[in-house]
Amino acid sequence: MISRASRIIAIDPGIRVTGYGILEKRGEKMIVLASGTIRNTPRLSHAKKLAHIHSSVSDLLEEYLPRGFVLEDIFYRKNIKSTVTLGEVRGICSLAAAQRDIPVTTYAARRVKKAVVGNGGADKSQVQKMVQILLDLEEPPTPLDVSDALALGITYFHDILIFPSEK
């Protein structure tokens, strides 16, 4: 039996590329069960892209049965359309979790960088390298959407250790 928060899915949302990681905590070790990307082609309509992401996330939830769902929080961009689109992707990902009664936890990008690298202003390559080290991976996880998703999962498990009663 899997404990409440020992298996999670972490999602780095994006309309073109959504990164994901399925992680499990086994004792002191974090294990990557699966990771990858959900990709959309430019020729799909916006609604079809959202439907594809929802369907793909739902399939991952059915296959891996995570007990926690971790998403990157929205950050504000100068381009309001990009911010709205990111909100839509986060919304359909949250919907997939809610349809299965999986609690959703969100983290700001700076919080993730601080937890993984020790510096909230770290660049993506620094995050990628630390994810490789912390998860004991042979190669850095690629593309960056995947390493960002795995970093979200690391942050979640980090918080479980520090604040166990809050998760």
URBEL-V46217 format. One record per helix or strand of 2 or more residues. SS is the DSSP state (A for helix, B for strand). FROM is the first residue (numbers start at 1). TO is the last residue. If there is no record, write none. Layout:
SS FROM TO
SS FROM TO
This chain:
B 7 12
B 17 26
B 29 39
A 46 64
B 68 72
A 80 98
B 103 107
A 109 117
A 124 134
A 144 162
A 164 166
